[in-house]
Amino acid sequence: TLEDLLGGEFLAVARGVSDEARWGFWSVVLIFLVLLAITVALAIVIAVSITRPIADLVRTMSELAKGRSDIDVQATERKDEIGEMALAVVVFRDAAVEKARLEAQAAQQRELATEQRLRNEEERSRNAQAQAHAAQEQAIAVAALAEGLARLAEGDLTVRLDDGFTAGY
C-alpha cells in the first residue's frame, strides 16, 4: 500500500537524517578535541619557549639586584626578544662587575693617598724638628760668640770660645 510505501520511505529518510546528525555531532566533537589538543600544545610550547626563559631572566635579574655579579645569564644565544633581554642583563652584570672593580680601585687609591699623606706629614715634622734643633744650636753658638766678643771688647784676652759650639760650628 501507499501508506506502507510512504512510511517505509519516511523511516529511511529519518534514519538517514539521524545518521547524518550523529555524524555531524561526532565531527564537531572531533574538531573540538583536535582544536583543544592544538591549544594545549601551543600553551606548552609558549610555556617552554617564552614563559620559562622570562622567569629565568627575572630570577637572574633579582640575583643581580642583590649584588651577585658572578651569575651566568641564560638565553643570550637566542635571536629573539628574549635573547635581546638576556644580552641587556649581561650588560648590567658587566657594568656591576666594573663598578665593583672601580670602587675597589678607588678605595685602594684612597688608602695609598692616606699612607702617603701620613708619610709626608712625618717627614715635614722631622724636617721641622731638625730645623728647630739647628736654629737652637745656631742661637747657642751666636750667644756664646757674642759673650766671648763682649768679653774681648772689655779687654779680657784670655777668652776662649770652646763652650756652646757644636762640631759643625
OpenMM code with the backbone's topology and positions (N, CA, C; nanometers):
from openmm import Vec3, app, unit

residues = "THR LEU GLU ASP LEU LEU GLY GLY GLU PHE LEU ALA VAL ALA ARG GLY VAL SER ASP GLU ALA ARG TRP GLY PHE TRP SER VAL VAL LEU ILE PHE LEU VAL LEU LEU ALA ILE THR VAL ALA LEU ALA ILE VAL ILE ALA VAL SER ILE THR ARG PRO ILE ALA ASP LEU VAL ARG THR MET SER GLU LEU ALA LYS GLY ARG SER ASP ILE ASP VAL GLN ALA THR GLU ARG LYS ASP GLU ILE GLY GLU MET ALA LEU ALA VAL VAL VAL PHE ARG ASP ALA ALA VAL GLU LYS ALA ARG LEU GLU ALA GLN ALA ALA GLN GLN ARG GLU LEU ALA THR GLU GLN ARG LEU ARG ASN GLU GLU GLU ARG SER ARG ASN ALA GLN ALA GLN ALA HIS ALA ALA GLN GLU GLN ALA ILE ALA VAL ALA ALA LEU ALA GLU GLY LEU ALA ARG LEU ALA GLU GLY ASP LEU THR VAL ARG LEU ASP ASP GLY PHE THR ALA GLY TYR".split()
positions = [
    Vec3(0.0827, -0.1160, 0.0000),
    Vec3(0.0000, 0.0000, 0.0000),
    Vec3(0.0883, 0.1238, 0.0000),
    Vec3(0.0189, 0.2295, -0.0308),
    Vec3(0.0872, 0.3588, -0.0423),
    Vec3(0.1341, 0.4042, 0.0956),
    Vec3(0.0538, 0.3762, 0.1873),
    Vec3(0.0868, 0.4163, 0.3237),
    Vec3(0.2097, 0.3420, 0.3718),
    Vec3(0.2178, 0.2199, 0.3434),
    Vec3(0.3335, 0.1414, 0.3849),
    Vec3(0.4580, 0.1866, 0.3094),
    Vec3(0.4359, 0.2160, 0.1819),
    Vec3(0.5458, 0.2607, 0.0988),
    Vec3(0.5981, 0.3959, 0.1489),
    Vec3(0.5068, 0.4890, 0.1751),
    Vec3(0.5463, 0.6218, 0.2267),
    Vec3(0.6054, 0.6088, 0.3669),
    Vec3(0.5501, 0.5278, 0.4462),
    Vec3(0.6004, 0.5070, 0.5823),
    Vec3(0.7400, 0.4486, 0.5797),
    Vec3(0.7662, 0.3574, 0.4853),
    Vec3(0.8992, 0.2981, 0.4725),
    Vec3(0.9999, 0.4008, 0.4237),
    Vec3(0.9562, 0.4828, 0.3278),
    Vec3(1.0429, 0.5881, 0.2781),
    Vec3(1.0720, 0.6899, 0.3874),
    Vec3(0.9694, 0.7238, 0.4609),
    Vec3(0.9854, 0.8204, 0.5702),
    Vec3(1.0848, 0.7681, 0.6729),
    Vec3(1.0728, 0.6411, 0.7070),
    Vec3(1.1641, 0.5817, 0.8038),
    Vec3(1.3065, 0.5796, 0.7490),
    Vec3(1.3212, 0.5548, 0.6199),
    Vec3(1.4541, 0.5522, 0.5591),
    Vec3(1.5149, 0.6916, 0.5617),
    Vec3(1.4348, 0.7929, 0.5272),
    Vec3(1.4837, 0.9316, 0.5285),
    Vec3(1.5152, 0.9724, 0.6723),
    Vec3(1.4307, 0.9361, 0.7662),
    Vec3(1.4524, 0.9710, 0.9072),
    Vec3(1.5800, 0.9060, 0.9582),
    Vec3(1.6043, 0.7807, 0.9179),
    Vec3(1.7284, 0.7146, 0.9593),
    Vec3(1.8483, 0.7847, 0.8964),
    Vec3(1.8362, 0.8252, 0.7694),
    Vec3(1.9451, 0.8953, 0.7009),
    Vec3(1.9769, 1.0284, 0.7692),
    Vec3(1.8722, 1.1032, 0.8035),
    Vec3(1.8909, 1.2320, 0.8722),
    Vec3(1.9504, 1.2074, 1.0095),
    Vec3(1.9047, 1.1063, 1.0775),
    Vec3(1.9565, 1.0730, 1.2104),
    Vec3(2.1030, 1.0342, 1.2014),
    Vec3(2.1386, 0.9553, 1.1004),
    Vec3(2.2792, 0.9169, 1.0824),
    Vec3(2.3653, 1.0386, 1.0514),
    Vec3(2.3133, 1.1270, 0.9640),
    Vec3(2.3881, 1.2486, 0.9318),
    Vec3(2.4044, 1.3373, 1.0552),
    Vec3(2.3018, 1.3493, 1.1358),
    Vec3(2.3083, 1.4317, 1.2576),
    Vec3(2.4103, 1.3720, 1.3545),
    Vec3(2.4061, 1.2383, 1.3679),
    Vec3(2.5025, 1.1724, 1.4558),
    Vec3(2.6445, 1.1947, 1.4045),
    Vec3(2.6637, 1.1807, 1.2721),
    Vec3(2.7946, 1.2036, 1.2105),
    Vec3(2.8372, 1.3495, 1.2303),
    Vec3(2.7489, 1.4443, 1.2129),
    Vec3(2.7780, 1.5867, 1.2333),
    Vec3(2.8164, 1.6151, 1.3778),
    Vec3(2.7425, 1.5554, 1.4714),
    Vec3(2.7732, 1.5752, 1.6138),
    Vec3(2.9124, 1.5244, 1.6462),
    Vec3(2.9417, 1.4015, 1.6028),
    Vec3(3.0738, 1.3450, 1.6343),
    Vec3(3.1862, 1.4187, 1.5586),
    Vec3(3.1545, 1.4731, 1.4410),
    Vec3(3.2537, 1.5533, 1.3684),
    Vec3(3.2874, 1.6798, 1.4469),
    Vec3(3.1831, 1.7452, 1.5009),
    Vec3(3.2052, 1.8661, 1.5806),
    Vec3(3.2848, 1.8320, 1.7063),
    Vec3(3.2508, 1.7214, 1.7707),
    Vec3(3.3246, 1.6795, 1.8907),
    Vec3(3.4694, 1.6509, 1.8554),
    Vec3(3.4927, 1.5838, 1.7440),
    Vec3(3.6283, 1.5521, 1.7000),
    Vec3(3.7067, 1.6801, 1.6693),
    Vec3(3.6430, 1.7739, 1.5964),
    Vec3(3.7091, 1.9014, 1.5655),
    Vec3(3.7406, 1.9761, 1.6951),
    Vec3(3.6475, 1.9748, 1.7896),
    Vec3(3.6702, 2.0406, 1.9188),
    Vec3(3.7903, 1.9780, 1.9908),
    Vec3(3.7975, 1.8460, 1.9919),
    Vec3(3.9082, 1.7787, 2.0603),
    Vec3(4.0418, 1.8080, 1.9914),
    Vec3(4.0416, 1.8120, 1.8574),
    Vec3(4.1645, 1.8439, 1.7835),
    Vec3(4.2083, 1.9862, 1.8162),
    Vec3(4.1134, 2.0806, 1.8138),
    Vec3(4.1462, 2.2201, 1.8461),
    Vec3(4.1927, 2.2336, 1.9911),
    Vec3(4.1326, 2.1583, 2.0815),
    Vec3(4.1756, 2.1599, 2.2209),
    Vec3(4.3183, 2.1074, 2.2341),
    Vec3(4.3491, 2.0004, 2.1618),
    Vec3(4.4847, 1.9445, 2.1654),
    Vec3(4.5849, 2.0442, 2.1088),
    Vec3(4.5484, 2.1142, 2.0004),
    Vec3(4.6374, 2.2152, 1.9425),
    Vec3(4.6588, 2.3296, 2.0417),
    Vec3(4.5529, 2.3716, 2.1082),
    Vec3(4.5633, 2.4796, 2.2078),
    Vec3(4.6541, 2.4398, 2.3229),
    Vec3(4.6390, 2.3175, 2.3719),
    Vec3(4.7245, 2.2692, 2.4807),
    Vec3(4.8694, 2.2612, 2.4338),
    Vec3(4.8903, 2.2130, 2.3119),
    Vec3(5.0268, 2.2037, 2.2587),
    Vec3(5.0882, 2.3428, 2.2464),
    Vec3(5.0123, 2.4407, 2.1967),
    Vec3(5.0620, 2.5780, 2.1871),
    Vec3(5.0933, 2.6360, 2.3252),
    Vec3(5.0087, 2.6076, 2.4209),
    Vec3(5.0321, 2.6568, 2.5573),
    Vec3(5.1619, 2.5984, 2.6130),
    Vec3(5.1854, 2.4719, 2.5855),
    Vec3(5.3092, 2.4086, 2.6318),
    Vec3(5.4294, 2.4697, 2.5618),
    Vec3(5.4177, 2.4892, 2.4308),
    Vec3(5.5277, 2.5496, 2.3548),
    Vec3(5.5555, 2.6904, 2.4065),
    Vec3(5.4517, 2.7680, 2.4295),
    Vec3(5.4691, 2.9047, 2.4815),
    Vec3(5.5335, 2.9002, 2.6196),
    Vec3(5.4877, 2.8089, 2.7032),
    Vec3(5.5447, 2.7987, 2.8380),
    Vec3(5.6919, 2.7628, 2.8331),
    Vec3(5.7257, 2.6708, 2.7430),
    Vec3(5.8642, 2.6256, 2.7349),
    Vec3(5.9529, 2.7298, 2.6678),
    Vec3(5.9044, 2.7898, 2.5600),
    Vec3(5.9910, 2.8775, 2.4821),
    Vec3(5.9860, 3.0237, 2.5237),
    Vec3(5.8854, 3.0673, 2.5951),
    Vec3(5.8746, 3.2086, 2.6314),
    Vec3(5.8680, 3.2270, 2.7822),
    Vec3(5.7719, 3.1640, 2.8455),
    Vec3(5.7478, 3.1880, 2.9878),
    Vec3(5.8651, 3.1436, 3.0738),
    Vec3(5.9180, 3.0266, 3.0514),
    Vec3(6.0285, 2.9759, 3.1325),
    Vec3(6.1541, 3.0617, 3.1160),
    Vec3(6.1955, 3.0967, 2.9923),
    Vec3(6.3132, 3.1835, 2.9800),
    Vec3(6.2937, 3.3206, 3.0457),
    Vec3(6.1736, 3.3744, 3.0367),
    Vec3(6.1484, 3.5042, 3.1023),
    Vec3(6.1567, 3.4878, 3.2531),
    Vec3(6.1014, 3.3810, 3.3054),
    Vec3(6.1105, 3.3564, 3.4501),
    Vec3(6.2565, 3.3397, 3.4924),
    Vec3(6.3363, 3.2714, 3.4095),
    Vec3(6.4792, 3.2570, 3.4395),
    Vec3(6.5483, 3.3925, 3.4400),
    Vec3(6.5145, 3.4787, 3.3434),
    Vec3(6.5732, 3.6130, 3.3394),
    Vec3(6.5327, 3.6952, 3.4609),
    Vec3(6.4088, 3.6798, 3.5041),
    Vec3(6.3631, 3.7518, 3.6238),
    Vec3(6.4438, 3.7065, 3.7449),
    Vec3(6.4663, 3.5773, 3.7598),
    Vec3(6.5473, 3.5269, 3.8715),
    Vec3(6.6908, 3.5794, 3.8620),
    Vec3(6.7450, 3.5800, 3.7413),
    Vec3(6.8815, 3.6297, 3.7205),
    Vec3(6.8908, 3.7772, 3.7580),
    Vec3(6.7933, 3.8564, 3.7138),
    Vec3(6.7941, 3.9996, 3.7465),
    Vec3(6.7780, 4.0218, 3.8963),
    Vec3(6.6997, 3.9392, 3.9622),
    Vec3(6.6841, 3.9508, 4.1077),
    Vec3(6.8167, 3.9246, 4.1779),
    Vec3(6.8879, 3.8224, 4.1343),
    Vec3(7.0190, 3.7929, 4.1927),
    Vec3(7.1164, 3.9080, 4.1668),
    Vec3(7.1104, 3.9641, 4.0478),
    Vec3(7.1964, 4.0777, 4.0136),
    Vec3(7.1628, 4.1982, 4.1002),
    Vec3(7.0344, 4.2197, 4.1242),
    Vec3(6.9915, 4.3314, 4.2092),
    Vec3(7.0364, 4.3109, 4.3536),
    Vec3(7.0532, 4.1861, 4.3957),
    Vec3(7.1007, 4.1579, 4.5315),
    Vec3(7.2511, 4.1759, 4.5448),
    Vec3(7.3174, 4.2050, 4.4324),
    Vec3(7.4608, 4.2292, 4.4379),
    Vec3(7.5468, 4.1148, 4.3897),
    Vec3(7.4854, 4.0063, 4.3501),
    Vec3(7.5637, 3.8929, 4.2989),
    Vec3(7.5983, 3.9207, 4.1537),
    Vec3(7.7261, 3.9306, 4.1243),
    Vec3(7.7666, 3.9565, 3.9866),
    Vec3(7.8367, 3.8349, 3.9250),
    Vec3(7.8379, 3.7242, 3.9962),
    Vec3(7.9009, 3.6031, 3.9443),
    Vec3(7.7977, 3.5098, 3.8806),
    Vec3(7.6879, 3.5675, 3.8350),
    Vec3(7.5787, 3.4872, 3.7806),
    Vec3(7.5999, 3.4622, 3.6318),
    Vec3(7.5443, 3.3500, 3.5859),
    Vec3(7.5505, 3.3154, 3.4447),
    Vec3(7.4140, 3.3481, 3.3839),
    Vec3(7.4138, 3.4256, 3.2771),
    Vec3(7.2893, 3.4669, 3.2123),
    Vec3(7.2587, 3.3685, 3.1001),
    Vec3(7.1394, 3.3085, 3.1073),
    Vec3(7.0961, 3.2104, 3.0080),
    Vec3(7.0271, 3.2811, 2.8905),
    Vec3(7.0129, 3.2151, 2.7801),
    Vec3(6.9358, 3.2558, 2.6619),
    Vec3(7.0000, 3.3693, 2.5837),
    Vec3(7.1297, 3.3939, 2.6021),
    Vec3(7.1944, 3.5011, 2.5267),
    Vec3(7.2140, 3.4639, 2.3796),
    Vec3(7.2074, 3.3357, 2.3492),
    Vec3(7.2292, 3.2924, 2.2108),
    Vec3(7.1020, 3.2995, 2.1273),
    Vec3(6.9898, 3.3267, 2.1918),
    Vec3(6.8624, 3.3338, 2.1185),
    Vec3(6.8609, 3.4573, 2.0289),
    Vec3(6.7923, 3.4477, 1.9178),
    Vec3(6.7862, 3.5571, 1.8203),
    Vec3(6.6544, 3.6349, 1.8287),
    Vec3(6.5797, 3.6164, 1.9366),
    Vec3(6.4523, 3.6857, 1.9506),
    Vec3(6.4603, 3.7897, 2.0626),
    Vec3(6.3467, 3.8402, 2.1044),
    Vec3(6.3424, 3.9438, 2.2068),
    Vec3(6.3971, 3.8945, 2.3400),
    Vec3(6.3759, 3.7687, 2.3694),
    Vec3(6.4284, 3.7127, 2.4946),
    Vec3(6.5810, 3.7135, 2.4919),
    Vec3(6.6400, 3.6819, 2.3771),
    Vec3(6.7849, 3.6894, 2.3630),
    Vec3(6.8344, 3.8319, 2.3811),
    Vec3(6.7608, 3.9284, 2.3265),
    Vec3(6.7985, 4.0691, 2.3436),
    Vec3(6.7910, 4.1101, 2.4905),
    Vec3(6.6865, 4.0640, 2.5600),
    Vec3(6.6751, 4.0950, 2.7034),
    Vec3(6.7899, 4.0300, 2.7805),
    Vec3(6.8246, 3.9096, 2.7451),
    Vec3(6.9348, 3.8404, 2.8127),
    Vec3(7.0659, 3.9149, 2.7903),
    Vec3(7.0876, 3.9634, 2.6686),
    Vec3(7.2091, 4.0407, 2.6410),
    Vec3(7.2100, 4.1714, 2.7203),
    Vec3(7.0939, 4.2323, 2.7388),
    Vec3(7.0854, 4.3542, 2.8203),
    Vec3(7.1205, 4.3226, 2.9654),
    Vec3(7.0760, 4.2079, 3.0145),
    Vec3(7.1104, 4.1672, 3.1512),
    Vec3(7.2610, 4.1444, 3.1629),
    Vec3(7.3230, 4.0894, 3.0584),
    Vec3(7.4688, 4.0704, 3.0581),
    Vec3(7.5385, 4.2064, 3.0689),
    Vec3(7.4860, 4.3064, 2.9974),
    Vec3(7.5443, 4.4407, 3.0054),
    Vec3(7.5339, 4.4941, 3.1481),
    Vec3(7.4187, 4.4762, 3.2116),
    Vec3(7.4021, 4.5203, 3.3504),
    Vec3(7.4984, 4.4462, 3.4430),
    Vec3(7.5113, 4.3162, 3.4217),
    Vec3(7.6019, 4.2375, 3.5058),
    Vec3(7.7456, 4.2853, 3.4891),
    Vec3(7.7872, 4.3052, 3.3639),
    Vec3(7.9236, 4.3509, 3.3394),
    Vec3(7.9463, 4.4905, 3.3971),
    Vec3(7.8452, 4.5759, 3.3902),
    Vec3(7.8566, 4.7098, 3.4492),
    Vec3(7.8698, 4.7007, 3.6015),
    Vec3(7.7983, 4.6075, 3.6623),
    Vec3(7.8088, 4.5887, 3.8074),
    Vec3(7.9479, 4.5386, 3.8454),
    Vec3(8.0027, 4.4484, 3.7645),
    Vec3(8.1383, 4.3978, 3.7906),
    Vec3(8.2390, 4.5118, 3.7777),
    Vec3(8.2252, 4.5924, 3.6730),
    Vec3(8.3167, 4.7052, 3.6515),
    Vec3(8.3038, 4.8079, 3.7634),
    Vec3(8.1819, 4.8327, 3.8072),
    Vec3(8.1593, 4.9279, 3.9165),
    Vec3(8.2284, 4.8784, 4.0439),
    Vec3(8.2136, 4.7521, 4.0740),
    Vec3(8.2784, 4.6955, 4.1925),
    Vec3(8.4297, 4.7052, 4.1811),
    Vec3(8.4824, 4.6790, 4.0609),
    Vec3(8.6271, 4.6887, 4.0394),
    Vec3(8.6752, 4.8319, 4.0588),
    Vec3(8.6014, 4.9264, 4.0028),
    Vec3(8.6399, 5.0675, 4.0161),
    Vec3(8.6301, 5.1148, 4.1606),
    Vec3(8.5281, 5.0687, 4.2323),
    Vec3(8.5151, 5.1061, 4.3736),
    Vec3(8.6314, 5.0504, 4.4552),
    Vec3(8.6698, 4.9264, 4.4272),
    Vec3(8.7831, 4.8666, 4.4982),
    Vec3(8.9116, 4.9413, 4.4650),
    Vec3(8.9276, 4.9775, 4.3382),
    Vec3(9.0463, 5.0515, 4.2969),
    Vec3(9.0489, 5.1895, 4.3625),
    Vec3(8.9343, 5.2561, 4.3687),
    Vec3(8.9277, 5.3879, 4.4327),
    Vec3(8.9589, 5.3773, 4.5819),
    Vec3(8.9078, 5.2735, 4.6474),
    Vec3(8.9362, 5.2537, 4.7894),
    Vec3(9.0860, 5.2302, 4.8105),
    Vec3(9.1468, 5.1521, 4.7227),
    Vec3(9.2900, 5.1263, 4.7325),
    Vec3(9.3688, 5.2557, 4.7108),
    Vec3(9.3270, 5.3361, 4.6143),
    Vec3(9.3954, 5.4626, 4.5888),
    Vec3(9.3793, 5.5589, 4.7062),
    Vec3(9.2605, 5.5606, 4.7676),
    Vec3(9.2399, 5.6453, 4.8870),
    Vec3(9.3319, 5.6008, 5.0001),
    Vec3(9.3442, 5.4684, 5.0164),
    Vec3(9.4310, 5.4150, 5.1213),
    Vec3(9.5765, 5.4528, 5.0949),
    Vec3(9.6203, 5.4383, 4.9691),
    Vec3(9.7575, 5.4754, 4.9346),
    Vec3(9.7808, 5.6249, 4.9544),
    Vec3(9.6821, 5.7070, 4.9177),
    Vec3(9.6950, 5.8523, 4.9350),
    Vec3(9.7024, 5.8879, 5.0831),
    Vec3(9.6258, 5.8201, 5.1658),
    Vec3(9.6299, 5.8450, 5.3105),
    Vec3(9.7662, 5.8066, 5.3669),
    Vec3(9.8172, 5.6912, 5.3239),
    Vec3(9.9501, 5.6483, 5.3696),
    Vec3(10.0573, 5.7477, 5.3258),
    Vec3(10.0491, 5.7952, 5.2023),
    Vec3(10.1469, 5.8927, 5.1523),
    Vec3(10.1365, 6.0247, 5.2297),
    Vec3(10.0142, 6.0683, 5.2577),
    Vec3(9.9942, 6.1920, 5.3341),
    Vec3(10.0551, 6.1786, 5.4737),
    Vec3(10.0358, 6.0639, 5.5375),
    Vec3(10.0933, 6.0420, 5.6710),
    Vec3(10.2460, 6.0409, 5.6642),
    Vec3(10.3016, 5.9781, 5.5613),
    Vec3(10.4481, 5.9787, 5.5459),
    Vec3(10.4992, 6.1219, 5.5243),
    Vec3(10.4276, 6.1974, 5.4412),
    Vec3(10.4679, 6.3361, 5.4161),
    Vec3(10.4611, 6.4199, 5.5436),
    Vec3(10.3549, 6.3980, 5.6226),
    Vec3(10.3420, 6.4721, 5.7488),
    Vec3(10.4551, 6.4358, 5.8445),
    Vec3(10.4896, 6.3063, 5.8498),
    Vec3(10.6010, 6.2642, 5.9355),
    Vec3(10.7317, 6.3280, 5.8891),
    Vec3(10.7535, 6.3303, 5.7575),
    Vec3(10.8750, 6.3904, 5.7022),
    Vec3(10.8798, 6.5400, 5.7335),
    Vec3(10.7675, 6.6094, 5.7165),
    Vec3(10.7640, 6.7528, 5.7493),
    Vec3(10.7918, 6.7751, 5.8979),
    Vec3(10.7359, 6.6886, 5.9802),
    Vec3(10.7582, 6.7008, 6.1246),
    Vec3(10.9064, 6.6811, 6.1577),
    Vec3(10.9688, 6.5794, 6.0973),
    Vec3(11.1120, 6.5554, 6.1207),
    Vec3(11.1947, 6.6747, 6.0718),
    Vec3(11.1580, 6.7266, 5.9526),
    Vec3(11.2306, 6.8428, 5.8997),
    Vec3(11.2144, 6.9643, 5.9899),
    Vec3(11.0926, 6.9847, 6.0397),
    Vec3(11.0690, 7.0990, 6.1290),
    Vec3(11.1490, 7.0828, 6.2579),
    Vec3(11.1548, 6.9592, 6.3100),
    Vec3(11.2331, 6.9354, 6.4323),
    Vec3(11.3814, 6.9588, 6.4055),
    Vec3(11.4280, 6.9123, 6.2897),
    Vec3(11.5697, 6.9311, 6.2551),
    Vec3(11.6005, 7.0797, 6.2401),
    Vec3(11.5102, 7.1538, 6.1764),
    Vec3(11.5319, 7.2975, 6.1615),
    Vec3(11.5293, 7.3676, 6.2971),
    Vec3(11.4376, 7.3269, 6.3840),
    Vec3(11.4304, 7.3871, 6.5169),
    Vec3(11.5578, 7.3568, 6.5953),
    Vec3(11.6050, 7.2330, 6.5820),
    Vec3(11.7279, 7.1958, 6.6528),
    Vec3(11.8469, 7.2754, 6.5986),
    Vec3(11.8545, 7.2884, 6.4635),
    Vec3(11.9639, 7.3656, 6.4026),
    Vec3(11.9553, 7.5117, 6.4450),
    Vec3(11.8359, 7.5668, 6.4518),
    Vec3(11.8193, 7.7059, 6.4938),
    Vec3(11.8610, 7.7232, 6.6395),
    Vec3(11.8285, 7.6235, 6.7219),
    Vec3(11.8660, 7.6300, 6.8631),
    Vec3(12.0189, 7.6250, 6.8770),
    Vec3(12.0810, 7.5332, 6.8007),
    Vec3(12.2282, 7.5255, 6.8043),
    Vec3(12.2899, 7.6575, 6.7580),
    Vec3(12.2330, 7.7137, 6.6522),
    Vec3(12.2844, 7.8400, 6.5999),
    Vec3(12.2667, 7.9514, 6.7032),
    Vec3(12.1518, 7.9543, 6.7691),
    Vec3(12.1278, 8.0579, 6.8710),
    Vec3(12.2272, 8.0440, 6.9859),
    Vec3(12.2574, 7.9213, 7.0269),
    Vec3(12.3538, 7.8980, 7.1354),
    Vec3(12.4923, 7.9429, 7.0908),
    Vec3(12.5288, 7.9071, 6.9655),
    Vec3(12.6606, 7.9453, 6.9145),
    Vec3(12.6722, 8.0977, 6.9020),
    Vec3(12.5693, 8.1625, 6.8525),
    Vec3(12.5720, 8.3091, 6.8379),
    Vec3(12.5796, 8.3748, 6.9755),
    Vec3(12.5060, 8.3207, 7.0719),
    Vec3(12.5090, 8.3772, 7.2075),
    Vec3(12.6481, 8.3603, 7.2688),
    Vec3(12.7082, 8.2411, 7.2492),
    Vec3(12.8422, 8.2161, 7.3031),
    Vec3(12.9435, 8.3077, 7.2351),
    Vec3(12.9291, 8.3248, 7.1035),
    Vec3(13.0187, 8.4143, 7.0309),
    Vec3(13.0010, 8.5586, 7.0778),
    Vec3(12.8768, 8.5996, 7.0954),
    Vec3(12.8504, 8.7370, 7.1415),
    Vec3(12.9096, 8.7585, 7.2794),
    Vec3(12.8982, 8.6619, 7.3676),
    Vec3(12.9541, 8.6750, 7.5032),
    Vec3(13.1056, 8.6819, 7.4981),
    Vec3(13.1642, 8.5939, 7.4150),
    Vec3(13.3107, 8.5937, 7.4017),
    Vec3(13.3604, 8.7256, 7.3435),
    Vec3(13.2939, 8.7758, 7.2402),
    Vec3(13.3347, 8.9031, 7.1795),
    Vec3(13.3140, 9.0192, 7.2757),
    Vec3(13.2113, 9.0127, 7.3557),
    Vec3(13.1867, 9.1193, 7.4541),
    Vec3(13.2982, 9.1184, 7.5575),
    Vec3(13.3413, 9.0016, 7.6007),
    Vec3(13.4497, 8.9935, 7.6989),
    Vec3(13.5798, 9.0415, 7.6362),
    Vec3(13.5996, 9.0087, 7.5063),
    Vec3(13.7190, 9.0590, 7.4376),
    Vec3(13.7146, 9.2116, 7.4289),
    Vec3(13.5973, 9.2631, 7.4017),
    Vec3(13.5836, 9.4082, 7.3913),
    Vec3(13.6104, 9.4749, 7.5255),
    Vec3(13.5895, 9.4071, 7.6339),
    Vec3(13.6149, 9.4608, 7.7667),
    Vec3(13.7628, 9.4487, 7.8031),
    Vec3(13.8382, 9.3820, 7.7166),
    Vec3(13.9818, 9.3725, 7.7380),
    Vec3(14.0278, 9.2392, 7.7913),
    Vec3(13.9392, 9.1441, 7.8043),
    Vec3(13.9762, 9.0120, 7.8552),
    Vec3(14.0331, 8.9320, 7.7391),
    Vec3(14.1665, 8.9194, 7.7351),
    Vec3(14.2306, 8.8488, 7.6246),
    Vec3(14.2463, 8.6981, 7.6531),
    Vec3(14.1953, 8.6507, 7.7636),
    Vec3(14.2047, 8.5085, 7.7992),
    Vec3(14.0793, 8.4308, 7.7567),
    Vec3(13.9919, 8.4973, 7.6880),
    Vec3(13.8638, 8.4350, 7.6497),
    Vec3(13.8882, 8.3248, 7.5470),
    Vec3(13.8259, 8.2124, 7.5741),
    Vec3(13.8312, 8.1009, 7.4774),
    Vec3(13.6872, 8.0714, 7.4345),
    Vec3(13.6685, 8.0478, 7.3091),
    Vec3(13.5327, 8.0198, 7.2546),
    Vec3(13.5177, 7.8687, 7.2336),
    Vec3(13.5180, 7.7946, 7.3418),
    Vec3(13.5014, 7.6495, 7.3354),
    Vec3(13.3581, 7.6071, 7.3686),
    Vec3(13.2961, 7.6743, 7.4619),
    Vec3(13.1641, 7.6362, 7.5111),
    Vec3(13.0527, 7.6866, 7.4154),
    Vec3(12.9545, 7.6034, 7.3946),
    Vec3(12.8381, 7.6431, 7.3153),
    Vec3(12.8512, 7.6147, 7.1672),
    Vec3(12.9609, 7.5630, 7.1244),
    Vec3(12.9812, 7.5344, 6.9826),
    Vec3(12.9799, 7.3839, 6.9586),
    Vec3(12.9005, 7.3422, 6.8657),
    Vec3(12.8979, 7.2016, 6.8274),
    Vec3(13.0061, 7.1784, 6.7229),
    Vec3(13.0234, 7.0540, 6.6822),
    Vec3(13.1291, 7.0200, 6.5867),
    Vec3(13.1073, 7.0939, 6.4531),
    Vec3(12.9837, 7.1190, 6.4161),
    Vec3(12.9549, 7.1880, 6.2905),
    Vec3(12.9990, 7.3344, 6.2942),
    Vec3(13.0054, 7.3925, 6.4129),
    Vec3(13.0436, 7.5336, 6.4262),
    Vec3(13.1890, 7.5460, 6.4644),
] * unit.nanometer
topology = app.Topology()
chain = topology.addChain("A")
for resn in residues:
    res = topology.addResidue(resn, chain)
    for name in ("N", "CA", "C"):
        topology.addAtom(name, app.Element.getBySymbol(name[0]), res)
